[in-house]
Amino acid sequence: MLIHLIGGRAPAAKARQGLSVHISFATEIELKSKRNLSSGDMAGINELLGNLPINDINRAIKDMAAQLRREQGLKLADAIIAATAMHLNVPLLTADKGSQRIRKLLEVRIP
């Protein structure tokens, strides 16, 4: 979802409307680990992330992420990101259509 916000896509901006954006450390790692990033790309990512709160993991997020993996079959990064949203009690903004299965657990906004 952050990629869509960076690109200024209207549906992503609408999904985020009225919300402050919080980033999971897992999202930070995913952004910085994309193959073939140029030094300019990295500088842009670092600048963007420098302006957003990045939430590190804690015991509550670990426990929620493990439960989401176990019960919902989420990938590890997706479980951590969803657990972070749950812990912060904020909607999950995602472009991942697979997140539909956790809609009963938290608000999910998909552009």
Secondary structure, DSSP 4 states (H G I P E B T S, - for coil): -HHHHHTT-HHHHHHHTT----EEHHHHHHHHT-TT--HHHHHHHHHHHHTS-EEPP-HHHHHHHHHHHHHH---HHHHHHHHHHHHHT-PEE---GGGGGGTTTS-EE--
